[in-house]
Amino acid sequence: MVDVRYVETDDIASETDNLFTTNILYRIGFSWPLVEDAYLERAIASLKSLGFFDR
């Protein structure tokens, strides 16, 4: 699976593309479930507990 994020190279940001992987997964019937609010709240709480937002 390909991750979509910005990659910094020589001060130039370029976006990676996951379209190829997404299309293959779609063709074989794979789909991701929708993310629920409770999951996001737990994820953010976990990041806060690790000091992720303290900068």
Secondary structure as UniProt FT lines:
FT   STRAND          6..9
FT   TURN            10..11
FT   STRAND          12..15
FT   HELIX           19..27
FT   TURN            28..29
FT   HELIX           37..49
FT   TURN            50..53
//
